[in-house]
Structure formats: structure tokens, C-alpha cells
């Protein structure tokens, strides 16, 4: 800390030094009202098969459930603003579309490393107790970020920032000291009557503003969901094989997002920016692990990736992908085998025809 500098100013400066593009402060209980919305969302079953959300809901509803001595929350954002249009591959059905956030290094590792470094520094400076959280922990980081003024929850439920648009990874540090809270952001004031994010959803996953049914969300279906993709949603998935950026990409606030502010750890890897479906359909477990080493995509495993790519191949209209589809017809995993049958049928063929050929 510099002489005459407040602790809050020093924290902001250190956060910027560590790669965070946004930093704000709130009372630890500032987002408790969001806990009621979470309970209602879970009770309606809108979380699908994400049982871990339900199991730890009692922790998620308030930071005090995790740490009764928490007094303040430091909300932090790290930019991953893309340099090019996230929707540019929509017209290239032979390629797989991977969400912008997953085209570079694993954000969990990068954000957590920076959070821990900031936490160590703060503990040394103030002697306070603290706990750090990235999105693998049951903390409601988006409501806390809104309470701390670093952005607001858009109608697509994700955080939106004046400076960084829809492209920020979030982290939270709970502290045992009182910090001067920032003014909260008001989503109503900033989103107004705009509904572009809601209208852009290919599978109509939004029940209304600030309300999403994860069971219809392509991000959920391609990442979290283990079973077969519901038939009625497959065509709308297009060539999206991991996540979906549509509701984020159309937000007008993104015109202020500066790709130069993005952490370099999240710059897209060439092999993940525009992968060929034919190459992905040829992956086995070993080659999948090699290709996605250091990527958040690795955690879904090769089977789920192949399932997603088979759906994309079926949507492609490209008969050149048939050999890649055919190799999965006899897969012992019934989800994979059925997706291959479906993909062939979409291209006007059947497994029986393939066997005769």
C-alpha cells in the first residue's frame, strides 16, 4: 500500500496488477434476496440434471451459510472479450462452434490463481481472515457482482458490464473486515426494453427476462447434460458443440468491450477456434485428452463431445461427414449409437444402407 492510499484503493490497484479488469465491494449479505429466486428456480426443476446445485443450495443462498463471520465481499471480473464476431461460424456447418470462453486456457485455473494471489496479499496487508471462490464453489457470484457495482445481470441472467460487455469471468473473495461498499448496479436502468438476448436464443430457453430453463439451453445440453439430446432441440443446435454465445453476442453493450483488455490466458487456440467436425468425429479418448489439455472442455469427456459433434454433423447437410458418423453406429454407448443413427437419417441415409454399401 502507498502512503495515504485507502485499503479499497490498494485492493483495486493490486487486482488490476493481477489481471482483473473489474473490482468492487459489497456487504457480504448484499445479495441475499437472490437466494429466494434460486430456491424457486430449483423447485421448478429448471436446473435439469445439475443436482449439485440443489445439493448445495443451502450454501448458495447466502455467504453466511459458507462462512458466518464474513463481513464484506470483493467481487472481481476478468475480461475474455473476443477480437472477432463470436457468431462468425454460423454459416460454416462443416466446423464446430465452441463458446468463446472455452477456446483458450481453463479460466478456473487462471482466475483462481489470481484470486489466491490477491487473497495472500490482502491477508499480509490487513491481517484479515478471508476465503476465495471461483464458480466451482456455491457462491452467488453474479448477484454479488451486481451488488458491488461491477456490472448487472442482463435479461439473459449473465453479468453485463459497461466496459467489458458480456465477456467477464467472475470471482469472489469474502473477508472478515468491513470494506466501503460500492453503489450497486441496476439492471432495469441499463437493459431498458431491449430483448435481443431473449429473442436470439435458438432453443427458446428463456421463460422471460432474467429467467432461464436450463433444460432447453444449448450450453447446458452440450456441457452438463449426460444423456441423449432431446429430439425437438437438436436442429436448433446447429453446429454448436460446446456452449453457446448467441444471447451474449447480440448484447448492444458489447460494442464497448475492448478485446485488448482480455487476459492473454484466454486468447483462442487455433485448433479450438474453428475445429473441423470430421476431425473431431475421429477422436478417441487419448487424442481427445491431448487436443483439449489445459482446456475447460476436457472435463466433459470424449463421449459427450462425440455426441455433440454427431448432432452437429446431422445438422450440417454435408454428406462428406458420413464416414465420420458411420464409425460410431456400433458404439457400445447407446447415446452415441442413437445420435449416429439420427445424424445419418438427417442426411438422408440409414444404418441399413451403410451396411449394404
Secondary structure, 3 states (H helix, E strand, C coil): CCCCCCHHHHHHHHHHHCCCCEEEEEECCCCCCHHHHHHHHHHCCCCCCCHHHHHCHHHHCCHHHHCCCCCEEEEEEEECCCCCCCCHHHHCCCECEECHHHCCCCHHHHHHHHHHHHHHHHHHHHCCCEEEECCCCCCCHHHHHHHCCCCEECCCCCEEECCCECCEEEEEEEECCCCCCCCCCCHHHHHCCCCHHHHHCCCCCEEECCEECHHHCHHHHHHHCCCCCCHHHHHHHCCEEECCCHHHHCCHHHHHCCHHHCCHHHCCCHHHHCCEHHHHHCCCHHHHHHHCCCCHHHHHHHHHHHHHHHHHHHHHCCHHHHHHHHCCCCCCCHHHHHHHHHHHHHCCCCHHHHHHC
